[in-house]
Amino acid sequence: MSAEVKVLPASTRTNLEALKHHMKKLGFKYFEEKDGWAWFCMHTFGTSKKPALFGDCVCISTRFFNLSIQAVRLEVAKKVPEINQAILDFYEAEGIKE
């Protein structure tokens, strides 16, 4: 059985790239998109180079209004208003409402 790979629509990819760029400006270095979820993290897990999804990390759904901000350092907590605005801009561009 072959695994089906879901490709994001071009407009979603464009909007996600804009969000990725904004999050990079805020200090989030690592990005992963999988199964309709986008993760932005500041650190990797050990030597695996996979995003550390348990702290200083933002997760959003690319399909519906759902987000999570995990801040374990004050630096990230101070950026929450800017993070929220960047995510809201993404959802607005996608036409996703509450």
Secondary structure, 3 states (H helix, E strand, C coil): CCCCCCCCCHHHHHHHHHHHHHHHHCCCCEEEEECCEEEEECCECCCCCCECCCCCEEEEECCCCCEEEECCCHHHHHCHHHHHHHHHHHHHHHCCCC
